[in-house]
Amino acid sequence: MAENDAKPTLPKKCGPYISSVTSRGMNLVIRGVVLFFIGVFLALVLNLLQIQRNVTLFPPDVITSIFSSAWWVPPCCGTASAVIGLLYPCMDRHLGEPHKFKREWSSVMRCVAVFVGINHATQKVDFANNIQLSLTLAALSIGLWWTFDRSRSGFGLGVGIAFLATLVSQLLVYNGVYQYTSPDFLYVRSWLPCIFFAGGITMGNIGRQLAMYECKVIAEKSHED
């Protein structure tokens, strides 16, 4: 009995993502809120760049918020960012393939910087035609996935996100919510799917890192207890 009482209690194995958390719902909410505000911030910055270069045009009656952006754009992008950021680690766990490639915040910050740079290239770099621009951005987006992700689930989710987001953009433009200058892919620009793909990879990496960070904190607290 004495030996059993003296035996230390070992913390539950946590793994690369949170697998056994007392307040798992609260952790999901906190991660979702953080991802939402990151998405809102990036939407404001990137949309401001596009409006300044006349890539996207909004009707005057909907230009009601700061940075001359339609009021609904930041919340929609924030919500999408939260869903994507929570979906990536969930999909990794479901497939049994925890993502371990370049799992540190410095790598995530570089991924964000590259994503912003890809967006900036659509406004600042002059290409001979839209096809050349689209092919260049496609190569840069795949390069971003190869540099900071390299997972099959990440690539598949990125392609799915790009398809759905482009479809939604087509519907919004078709209904006159906003418009693109010089559209060449039905109602939008042909490089738009590349931006959505890179954005999905970026928010997925942020979501994965937040999940791993929470896991590390929980493991440390378990060892302290």
Salt bridges, closest charged atoms under 4 A:
ASP92 OD2 - ARG208 NE 2.66
GLU97 OE2 - ARG152 NH2 2.45
ASP149 OD1 - HIS99 NE2 3.61
ASP149 OD2 - ARG208 NH1 2.90
GLU214 OE1 - ARG31 NE 3.56
